[in-house]
Amino acid sequence: MAGADAGFIAQNVYLYCAAAGLGTVVRGLVDRRTLAARLGLGPTQRITLAQTVGLPAR
């Protein structure tokens, strides 16, 4: 279920970004181990995906 939930959340972020004039991209290939350490995640917490949000290229 976590994968589906992450997909639903990512879709909502995409919709918000489209309405707000922002760009976004979902990244499935991230260094999960390093990112988890930097975020201070516990042993039962997992990174499903990463999503970058920002100003689109002009």
PDB file of N, CA, C and O in Angstrom:
ATOM      1  N   MET A   1       0.803  -1.199   0.000  1.00  0.00           N
ATOM      2  CA  MET A   1       0.000   0.000   0.000  1.00  0.00           C
ATOM      3  C   MET A   1       0.847   1.265   0.000  1.00  0.00           C
ATOM      4  O   MET A   1       0.420   2.293  -0.526  1.00  0.00           O
ATOM      5  N   ALA A   2       2.031   1.204   0.578  1.00  0.00           N
ATOM      6  CA  ALA A   2       2.861   2.412   0.653  1.00  0.00           C
ATOM      7  C   ALA A   2       3.212   2.926  -0.738  1.00  0.00           C
ATOM      8  O   ALA A   2       3.256   4.135  -0.961  1.00  0.00           O
ATOM      9  N   GLY A   3       3.461   2.022  -1.664  1.00  0.00           N
ATOM     10  CA  GLY A   3       3.787   2.440  -3.023  1.00  0.00           C
ATOM     11  C   GLY A   3       2.620   3.160  -3.683  1.00  0.00           C
ATOM     12  O   GLY A   3       2.812   4.173  -4.356  1.00  0.00           O
ATOM     13  N   ALA A   4       1.413   2.640  -3.493  1.00  0.00           N
ATOM     14  CA  ALA A   4       0.229   3.299  -4.052  1.00  0.00           C
ATOM     15  C   ALA A   4       0.015   4.653  -3.398  1.00  0.00           C
ATOM     16  O   ALA A   4      -0.273   5.633  -4.085  1.00  0.00           O
ATOM     17  N   ASP A   5       0.151   4.720  -2.076  1.00  0.00           N
ATOM     18  CA  ASP A   5      -0.006   5.996  -1.368  1.00  0.00           C
ATOM     19  C   ASP A   5       1.007   7.024  -1.858  1.00  0.00           C
ATOM     20  O   ASP A   5       0.662   8.188  -2.062  1.00  0.00           O
ATOM     21  N   ALA A   6       2.248   6.604  -2.046  1.00  0.00           N
ATOM     22  CA  ALA A   6       3.278   7.521  -2.545  1.00  0.00           C
ATOM     23  C   ALA A   6       2.908   8.020  -3.940  1.00  0.00           C
ATOM     24  O   ALA A   6       3.131   9.188  -4.259  1.00  0.00           O
ATOM     25  N   GLY A   7       2.355   7.159  -4.758  1.00  0.00           N
ATOM     26  CA  GLY A   7       1.915   7.563  -6.096  1.00  0.00           C
ATOM     27  C   GLY A   7       0.781   8.577  -6.047  1.00  0.00           C
ATOM     28  O   GLY A   7       0.766   9.537  -6.818  1.00  0.00           O
ATOM     29  N   PHE A   8      -0.171   8.363  -5.139  1.00  0.00           N
ATOM     30  CA  PHE A   8      -1.282   9.310  -4.994  1.00  0.00           C
ATOM     31  C   PHE A   8      -0.770  10.678  -4.547  1.00  0.00           C
ATOM     32  O   PHE A   8      -1.204  11.709  -5.061  1.00  0.00           O
ATOM     33  N   ILE A   9       0.142  10.679  -3.599  1.00  0.00           N
ATOM     34  CA  ILE A   9       0.708  11.934  -3.100  1.00  0.00           C
ATOM     35  C   ILE A   9       1.485  12.638  -4.210  1.00  0.00           C
ATOM     36  O   ILE A   9       1.342  13.845  -4.399  1.00  0.00           O
ATOM     37  N   ALA A  10       2.302  11.889  -4.939  1.00  0.00           N
ATOM     38  CA  ALA A  10       3.081  12.479  -6.031  1.00  0.00           C
ATOM     39  C   ALA A  10       2.157  13.091  -7.083  1.00  0.00           C
ATOM     40  O   ALA A  10       2.455  14.153  -7.629  1.00  0.00           O
ATOM     41  N   GLN A  11       1.047  12.429  -7.364  1.00  0.00           N
ATOM     42  CA  GLN A  11       0.101  12.964  -8.342  1.00  0.00           C
ATOM     43  C   GLN A  11      -0.502  14.278  -7.848  1.00  0.00           C
ATOM     44  O   GLN A  11      -0.665  15.214  -8.630  1.00  0.00           O
ATOM     45  N   ASN A  12      -0.833  14.357  -6.566  1.00  0.00           N
ATOM     46  CA  ASN A  12      -1.357  15.604  -6.006  1.00  0.00           C
ATOM     47  C   ASN A  12      -0.326  16.719  -6.090  1.00  0.00           C
ATOM     48  O   ASN A  12      -0.674  17.866  -6.369  1.00  0.00           O
ATOM     49  N   VAL A  13       0.940  16.393  -5.850  1.00  0.00           N
ATOM     50  CA  VAL A  13       2.004  17.395  -5.970  1.00  0.00           C
ATOM     51  C   VAL A  13       2.095  17.872  -7.418  1.00  0.00           C
ATOM     52  O   VAL A  13       2.228  19.070  -7.668  1.00  0.00           O
ATOM     53  N   TYR A  14       2.026  16.945  -8.373  1.00  0.00           N
ATOM     54  CA  TYR A  14       2.041  17.321  -9.794  1.00  0.00           C
ATOM     55  C   TYR A  14       0.896  18.285 -10.113  1.00  0.00           C
ATOM     56  O   TYR A  14       1.097  19.291 -10.793  1.00  0.00           O
ATOM     57  N   LEU A  15      -0.306  17.972  -9.620  1.00  0.00           N
ATOM     58  CA  LEU A  15      -1.462  18.829  -9.893  1.00  0.00           C
ATOM     59  C   LEU A  15      -1.278  20.215  -9.293  1.00  0.00           C
ATOM     60  O   LEU A  15      -1.574  21.218  -9.942  1.00  0.00           O
ATOM     61  N   TYR A  16      -0.790  20.278  -8.055  1.00  0.00           N
ATOM     62  CA  TYR A  16      -0.549  21.579  -7.428  1.00  0.00           C
ATOM     63  C   TYR A  16       0.492  22.366  -8.222  1.00  0.00           C
ATOM     64  O   TYR A  16       0.303  23.552  -8.494  1.00  0.00           O
ATOM     65  N   CYS A  17       1.578  21.713  -8.587  1.00  0.00           N
ATOM     66  CA  CYS A  17       2.645  22.399  -9.326  1.00  0.00           C
ATOM     67  C   CYS A  17       2.135  22.932 -10.660  1.00  0.00           C
ATOM     68  O   CYS A  17       2.487  24.042 -11.059  1.00  0.00           O
ATOM     69  N   ALA A  18       1.318  22.160 -11.347  1.00  0.00           N
ATOM     70  CA  ALA A  18       0.765  22.613 -12.623  1.00  0.00           C
ATOM     71  C   ALA A  18      -0.084  23.862 -12.418  1.00  0.00           C
ATOM     72  O   ALA A  18      -0.026  24.789 -13.226  1.00  0.00           O
ATOM     73  N   ALA A  19      -0.868  23.895 -11.352  1.00  0.00           N
ATOM     74  CA  ALA A  19      -1.720  25.050 -11.072  1.00  0.00           C
ATOM     75  C   ALA A  19      -0.911  26.258 -10.616  1.00  0.00           C
ATOM     76  O   ALA A  19      -1.307  27.396 -10.868  1.00  0.00           O
ATOM     77  N   ALA A  20       0.209  26.028  -9.955  1.00  0.00           N
ATOM     78  CA  ALA A  20       1.019  27.113  -9.390  1.00  0.00           C
ATOM     79  C   ALA A  20       2.143  27.563 -10.320  1.00  0.00           C
ATOM     80  O   ALA A  20       2.909  28.461  -9.971  1.00  0.00           O
ATOM     81  N   GLY A  21       2.250  26.949 -11.499  1.00  0.00           N
ATOM     82  CA  GLY A  21       3.299  27.328 -12.440  1.00  0.00           C
ATOM     83  C   GLY A  21       4.676  26.815 -12.061  1.00  0.00           C
ATOM     84  O   GLY A  21       5.690  27.395 -12.448  1.00  0.00           O
ATOM     85  N   LEU A  22       4.712  25.731 -11.308  1.00  0.00           N
ATOM     86  CA  LEU A  22       5.977  25.123 -10.895  1.00  0.00           C
ATOM     87  C   LEU A  22       6.242  23.866 -11.716  1.00  0.00           C
ATOM     88  O   LEU A  22       5.329  23.301 -12.318  1.00  0.00           O
ATOM     89  N   GLY A  23       7.486  23.442 -11.732  1.00  0.00           N
ATOM     90  CA  GLY A  23       7.860  22.198 -12.374  1.00  0.00           C
ATOM     91  C   GLY A  23       8.125  21.137 -11.318  1.00  0.00           C
ATOM     92  O   GLY A  23       8.518  21.461 -10.197  1.00  0.00           O
ATOM     93  N   THR A  24       7.916  19.884 -11.664  1.00  0.00           N
ATOM     94  CA  THR A  24       8.194  18.796 -10.732  1.00  0.00           C
ATOM     95  C   THR A  24       8.545  17.533 -11.507  1.00  0.00           C
ATOM     96  O   THR A  24       8.113  17.341 -12.643  1.00  0.00           O
ATOM     97  N   VAL A  25       9.329  16.686 -10.875  1.00  0.00           N
ATOM     98  CA  VAL A  25       9.679  15.395 -11.467  1.00  0.00           C
ATOM     99  C   VAL A  25       9.865  14.381 -10.335  1.00  0.00           C
ATOM    100  O   VAL A  25      10.476  14.678  -9.308  1.00  0.00           O
ATOM    101  N   VAL A  26       9.324  13.181 -10.547  1.00  0.00           N
ATOM    102  CA  VAL A  26       9.505  12.094  -9.585  1.00  0.00           C
ATOM    103  C   VAL A  26      10.781  11.361  -9.945  1.00  0.00           C
ATOM    104  O   VAL A  26      11.033  11.057 -11.111  1.00  0.00           O
ATOM    105  N   ARG A  27      11.569  11.085  -8.946  1.00  0.00           N
ATOM    106  CA  ARG A  27      12.842  10.390  -9.159  1.00  0.00           C
ATOM    107  C   ARG A  27      12.802   9.046  -8.420  1.00  0.00           C
ATOM    108  O   ARG A  27      12.734   8.992  -7.192  1.00  0.00           O
ATOM    109  N   GLY A  28      12.844   7.994  -9.188  1.00  0.00           N
ATOM    110  CA  GLY A  28      12.863   6.668  -8.591  1.00  0.00           C
ATOM    111  C   GLY A  28      14.265   6.198  -8.248  1.00  0.00           C
ATOM    112  O   GLY A  28      14.454   5.362  -7.365  1.00  0.00           O
ATOM    113  N   LEU A  29      15.248   6.743  -8.955  1.00  0.00           N
ATOM    114  CA  LEU A  29      16.639   6.365  -8.715  1.00  0.00           C
ATOM    115  C   LEU A  29      17.309   7.427  -7.852  1.00  0.00           C
ATOM    116  O   LEU A  29      17.805   8.435  -8.356  1.00  0.00           O
ATOM    117  N   VAL A  30      17.315   7.187  -6.560  1.00  0.00           N
ATOM    118  CA  VAL A  30      17.981   8.080  -5.610  1.00  0.00           C
ATOM    119  C   VAL A  30      18.863   7.228  -4.706  1.00  0.00           C
ATOM    120  O   VAL A  30      18.627   6.030  -4.546  1.00  0.00           O
ATOM    121  N   ASP A  31      19.861   7.839  -4.126  1.00  0.00           N
ATOM    122  CA  ASP A  31      20.721   7.135  -3.169  1.00  0.00           C
ATOM    123  C   ASP A  31      19.963   7.049  -1.846  1.00  0.00           C
ATOM    124  O   ASP A  31      20.129   7.890  -0.961  1.00  0.00           O
ATOM    125  N   ARG A  32      19.132   6.020  -1.732  1.00  0.00           N
ATOM    126  CA  ARG A  32      18.241   5.896  -0.578  1.00  0.00           C
ATOM    127  C   ARG A  32      18.997   5.795   0.747  1.00  0.00           C
ATOM    128  O   ARG A  32      18.569   6.364   1.751  1.00  0.00           O
ATOM    129  N   ARG A  33      20.090   5.091   0.752  1.00  0.00           N
ATOM    130  CA  ARG A  33      20.853   4.917   1.992  1.00  0.00           C
ATOM    131  C   ARG A  33      21.383   6.258   2.503  1.00  0.00           C
ATOM    132  O   ARG A  33      21.231   6.578   3.682  1.00  0.00           O
ATOM    133  N   THR A  34      22.001   7.040   1.622  1.00  0.00           N
ATOM    134  CA  THR A  34      22.546   8.342   2.016  1.00  0.00           C
ATOM    135  C   THR A  34      21.430   9.301   2.407  1.00  0.00           C
ATOM    136  O   THR A  34      21.538  10.001   3.413  1.00  0.00           O
ATOM    137  N   LEU A  35      20.354   9.338   1.616  1.00  0.00           N
ATOM    138  CA  LEU A  35      19.244  10.232   1.911  1.00  0.00           C
ATOM    139  C   LEU A  35      18.587   9.874   3.239  1.00  0.00           C
ATOM    140  O   LEU A  35      18.258  10.763   4.025  1.00  0.00           O
ATOM    141  N   ALA A  36      18.395   8.592   3.496  1.00  0.00           N
ATOM    142  CA  ALA A  36      17.802   8.160   4.763  1.00  0.00           C
ATOM    143  C   ALA A  36      18.671   8.575   5.944  1.00  0.00           C
ATOM    144  O   ALA A  36      18.155   9.008   6.974  1.00  0.00           O
ATOM    145  N   ALA A  37      19.975   8.447   5.800  1.00  0.00           N
ATOM    146  CA  ALA A  37      20.887   8.850   6.874  1.00  0.00           C
ATOM    147  C   ALA A  37      20.809  10.354   7.114  1.00  0.00           C
ATOM    148  O   ALA A  37      20.773  10.800   8.260  1.00  0.00           O
ATOM    149  N   ARG A  38      20.783  11.130   6.045  1.00  0.00           N
ATOM    150  CA  ARG A  38      20.720  12.597   6.183  1.00  0.00           C
ATOM    151  C   ARG A  38      19.395  13.064   6.762  1.00  0.00           C
ATOM    152  O   ARG A  38      19.343  14.075   7.462  1.00  0.00           O
ATOM    153  N   LEU A  39      18.326  12.335   6.475  1.00  0.00           N
ATOM    154  CA  LEU A  39      17.018  12.683   7.022  1.00  0.00           C
ATOM    155  C   LEU A  39      16.820  12.135   8.429  1.00  0.00           C
ATOM    156  O   LEU A  39      15.851  12.484   9.103  1.00  0.00           O
ATOM    157  N   GLY A  40      17.732  11.280   8.872  1.00  0.00           N
ATOM    158  CA  GLY A  40      17.628  10.695  10.207  1.00  0.00           C
ATOM    159  C   GLY A  40      16.495   9.689  10.332  1.00  0.00           C
ATOM    160  O   GLY A  40      15.860   9.594  11.382  1.00  0.00           O
ATOM    161  N   LEU A  41      16.236   8.932   9.256  1.00  0.00           N
ATOM    162  CA  LEU A  41      15.154   7.953   9.286  1.00  0.00           C
ATOM    163  C   LEU A  41      15.515   6.767  10.169  1.00  0.00           C
ATOM    164  O   LEU A  41      16.680   6.386  10.283  1.00  0.00           O
ATOM    165  N   GLY A  42      14.501   6.199  10.784  1.00  0.00           N
ATOM    166  CA  GLY A  42      14.692   5.030  11.622  1.00  0.00           C
ATOM    167  C   GLY A  42      14.752   3.761  10.791  1.00  0.00           C
ATOM    168  O   GLY A  42      14.522   3.804   9.583  1.00  0.00           O
ATOM    169  N   PRO A  43      15.057   2.630  11.421  1.00  0.00           N
ATOM    170  CA  PRO A  43      15.219   1.367  10.691  1.00  0.00           C
ATOM    171  C   PRO A  43      13.933   0.851  10.043  1.00  0.00           C
ATOM    172  O   PRO A  43      13.999   0.033   9.125  1.00  0.00           O
ATOM    173  N   THR A  44      12.775   1.308  10.497  1.00  0.00           N
ATOM    174  CA  THR A  44      11.514   0.851   9.906  1.00  0.00           C
ATOM    175  C   THR A  44      10.957   1.840   8.888  1.00  0.00           C
ATOM    176  O   THR A  44       9.889   1.607   8.321  1.00  0.00           O
ATOM    177  N   GLN A  45      11.664   2.934   8.651  1.00  0.00           N
ATOM    178  CA  GLN A  45      11.218   3.936   7.685  1.00  0.00           C
ATOM    179  C   GLN A  45      11.949   3.737   6.366  1.00  0.00           C
ATOM    180  O   GLN A  45      13.149   3.465   6.348  1.00  0.00           O
ATOM    181  N   ARG A  46      11.215   3.874   5.253  1.00  0.00           N
ATOM    182  CA  ARG A  46      11.777   3.629   3.928  1.00  0.00           C
ATOM    183  C   ARG A  46      11.485   4.805   2.998  1.00  0.00           C
ATOM    184  O   ARG A  46      10.445   5.453   3.118  1.00  0.00           O
ATOM    185  N   ILE A  47      12.392   5.072   2.085  1.00  0.00           N
ATOM    186  CA  ILE A  47      12.179   6.066   1.041  1.00  0.00           C
ATOM    187  C   ILE A  47      11.610   5.334  -0.166  1.00  0.00           C
ATOM    188  O   ILE A  47      12.239   4.421  -0.701  1.00  0.00           O
ATOM    189  N   THR A  48      10.424   5.737  -0.589  1.00  0.00           N
ATOM    190  CA  THR A  48       9.770   5.109  -1.730  1.00  0.00           C
ATOM    191  C   THR A  48      10.168   5.792  -3.024  1.00  0.00           C
ATOM    192  O   THR A  48      10.463   5.131  -4.020  1.00  0.00           O
ATOM    193  N   LEU A  49      10.175   7.124  -3.005  1.00  0.00           N
ATOM    194  CA  LEU A  49      10.576   7.913  -4.162  1.00  0.00           C
ATOM    195  C   LEU A  49      10.969   9.298  -3.684  1.00  0.00           C
ATOM    196  O   LEU A  49      10.735   9.660  -2.531  1.00  0.00           O
ATOM    197  N   ALA A  50      11.558  10.055  -4.566  1.00  0.00           N
ATOM    198  CA  ALA A  50      11.881  11.455  -4.278  1.00  0.00           C
ATOM    199  C   ALA A  50      11.223  12.294  -5.363  1.00  0.00           C
ATOM    200  O   ALA A  50      11.120  11.869  -6.514  1.00  0.00           O
ATOM    201  N   GLN A  51      10.783  13.481  -4.990  1.00  0.00           N
ATOM    202  CA  GLN A  51      10.121  14.362  -5.952  1.00  0.00           C
ATOM    203  C   GLN A  51      10.707  15.762  -5.828  1.00  0.00           C
ATOM    204  O   GLN A  51      10.645  16.389  -4.770  1.00  0.00           O
ATOM    205  N   THR A  52      11.269  16.233  -6.920  1.00  0.00           N
ATOM    206  CA  THR A  52      11.864  17.559  -6.964  1.00  0.00           C
ATOM    207  C   THR A  52      10.814  18.561  -7.434  1.00  0.00           C
ATOM    208  O   THR A  52      10.073  18.298  -8.381  1.00  0.00           O
ATOM    209  N   VAL A  53      10.758  19.719  -6.759  1.00  0.00           N
ATOM    210  CA  VAL A  53       9.832  20.791  -7.123  1.00  0.00           C
ATOM    211  C   VAL A  53      10.631  22.071  -7.278  1.00  0.00           C
ATOM    212  O   VAL A  53      11.501  22.363  -6.457  1.00  0.00           O
ATOM    213  N   GLY A  54      10.347  22.834  -8.315  1.00  0.00           N
ATOM    214  CA  GLY A  54      11.051  24.102  -8.495  1.00  0.00           C
ATOM    215  C   GLY A  54      10.505  24.892  -9.661  1.00  0.00           C
ATOM    216  O   GLY A  54       9.496  24.532 -10.269  1.00  0.00           O
ATOM    217  N   LEU A  55      11.190  25.969  -9.957  1.00  0.00           N
ATOM    218  CA  LEU A  55      10.801  26.803 -11.091  1.00  0.00           C
ATOM    219  C   LEU A  55      11.198  26.109 -12.388  1.00  0.00           C
ATOM    220  O   LEU A  55      12.312  25.595 -12.497  1.00  0.00           O
ATOM    221  N   PRO A  56      10.305  26.088 -13.370  1.00  0.00           N
ATOM    222  CA  PRO A  56      10.638  25.434 -14.642  1.00  0.00           C
ATOM    223  C   PRO A  56      11.702  26.215 -15.405  1.00  0.00           C
ATOM    224  O   PRO A  56      11.838  27.427 -15.236  1.00  0.00           O
ATOM    225  N   ALA A  57      12.442  25.517 -16.234  1.00  0.00           N
ATOM    226  CA  ALA A  57      13.452  26.163 -17.082  1.00  0.00           C
ATOM    227  C   ALA A  57      12.749  27.078 -18.078  1.00  0.00           C
ATOM    228  O   ALA A  57      11.657  26.774 -18.558  1.00  0.00           O
ATOM    229  N   ARG A  58      13.384  28.183 -18.374  1.00  0.00           N
ATOM    230  CA  ARG A  58      12.767  29.144 -19.313  1.00  0.00           C
ATOM    231  C   ARG A  58      13.531  29.158 -20.602  1.00  0.00           C
ATOM    232  O   ARG A  58      13.177  29.896 -21.521  1.00  0.00           O
TER     233      ARG A  58
END
